[in-house]
Amino acid sequence: MQVVGFSIPTDAGKADNALNSALKDSSREAADISLAAFVEGSEWTVVLELADTGSIAVEI
């Protein structure tokens, strides 16, 4: 998987605290496998729980 780029939403409600990423994989099948592993990964579930509680850092 390769990072193609990042962008900030133009929607006023999301522009201050969101970051979009564009990723490229070698095939659609590889992308599906990567996404499934990411969604099922334990690190992602922790981040999702923190996001739901508003506990993720908004400034670094």
Secondary structure by P-SEA (a helix, b strand, c coil): ccccbbbbbccccccccbbbbbbbcccaaaaaaaaaaaaacaaaaaaaaaaaaccccccc
